[in-house]
Amino acid sequence: MANKRRVSYSAVVKVCRVAFRESEGVEHAVELEARTLYEAVGLTIDRFRRCEHVPYEPQGLHEFIVESREPSTQHRLTRKLFDTWLRRPPADGALKTKLKALLGSGPQTVPGRLKNRY
């Protein structure tokens, strides 16, 4: 029997545009590089937290629209779905650890903003 060797491929980094529309109807978007849909959303949440032009952090049922540039694709998911994925066991463990560290373990308070409610 031939020796079977597992080959591990890391996901390709893609340039993505990630957007969400706040309750007042204003759309906010960022362009960034990410390996997965969930990494793109996690990095976007972090960016929006640090941006002085976004009046609050996206929560719960706020929908993120993720578009990769090449090949062009679009995905939609809510903050609630992202948080559920982040809490699931081990698959993508390293990525989840990175995103949890980036986003903190609980609700964040940003000066001039309301506390995040999950």
C-alpha positions in Angstrom: 0.0 0.0 0.0 1.4 3.4 -1.0 2.3 5.9 1.6 -0.6 8.4 1.8 0.5 11.9 2.5 -1.9 14.7 3.6 -1.3 17.9 1.8 -2.5 21.1 3.5 -3.3 24.1 1.5 -3.8 27.5 3.1 -6.6 29.5 1.6 -5.7 32.2 -0.9 -5.7 35.8 0.3 -8.2 37.8 -1.6 -9.0 41.5 -1.8 -12.5 42.0 -0.5 -15.0 44.9 -0.2 -17.2 44.4 2.9 -20.1 46.7 3.6 -23.1 47.0 5.9 -26.0 49.5 6.1 -26.7 51.1 9.5 -30.2 51.7 10.8 -30.3 55.3 9.4 -29.6 53.8 5.9 -26.0 54.9 5.5 -23.8 52.2 4.0 -20.3 51.8 5.3 -17.6 49.7 3.5 -14.0 48.8 3.7 -11.6 47.1 1.4 -9.2 44.6 2.9 -7.4 41.3 2.4 -8.8 38.1 3.9 -8.6 34.3 3.4 -12.2 33.4 4.3 -15.6 35.0 4.5 -15.6 35.0 8.3 -12.1 36.5 8.5 -13.3 39.3 6.2 -16.2 40.0 8.5 -14.1 39.8 11.7 -11.5 42.2 10.3 -14.3 44.5 9.1 -15.9 44.6 12.6 -12.5 45.6 14.0 -12.1 48.4 11.4 -15.5 49.8 12.0 -14.9 49.8 15.8 -11.8 52.0 15.2 -13.4 54.3 12.6 -14.6 57.7 13.8 -17.1 57.9 11.0 -19.2 54.9 12.0 -21.5 55.9 14.8 -21.9 52.4 16.3 -20.8 48.8 15.9 -22.8 46.4 13.7 -24.7 43.9 15.8 -27.1 41.0 15.7 -29.1 41.0 12.4 -27.0 43.7 10.6 -26.1 42.1 7.3 -22.6 42.2 5.9 -22.1 42.1 2.2 -18.7 40.6 1.3 -17.5 40.9 -2.3 -14.2 39.3 -3.4 -12.6 41.2 -6.2 -11.1 38.4 -8.4 -13.0 36.3 -9.2 -15.9 38.5 -8.3 -18.3 36.9 -5.9 -20.7 38.2 -3.2 -21.8 36.7 0.1 -24.2 38.0 2.8 -24.3 37.1 6.4 -25.5 38.7 9.6 -23.5 39.7 12.7 -25.5 37.1 14.6 -24.4 34.3 12.2 -20.8 35.5 12.5 -20.9 35.4 16.3 -22.4 31.9 16.2 -19.7 30.7 13.9 -17.0 32.3 16.2 -18.3 30.3 19.2 -18.4 26.9 17.5 -15.8 24.3 18.4 -12.4 23.8 16.8 -12.7 24.0 13.0 -10.7 27.0 11.9 -9.3 27.2 15.5 -6.3 29.4 14.6 -8.4 31.9 12.7 -11.1 32.0 15.5 -8.4 32.6 18.1 -6.9 35.4 16.0 -10.4 37.0 15.5 -11.4 36.6 19.2 -8.1 38.3 20.2 -8.7 41.1 17.7 -12.3 41.6 18.7 -12.0 41.0 22.4 -14.0 38.5 24.4 -17.1 40.6 25.2 -19.0 43.8 24.4 -16.8 46.7 23.6 -17.3 50.3 24.7 -16.0 52.9 22.3 -15.9 56.6 23.5 -19.1 58.3 22.2 -20.8 55.0 21.3 -23.3 52.7 23.0 -22.1 49.4 24.5 -22.4 46.5 22.1 -25.4 44.3 22.9 -25.3 40.7 21.6 
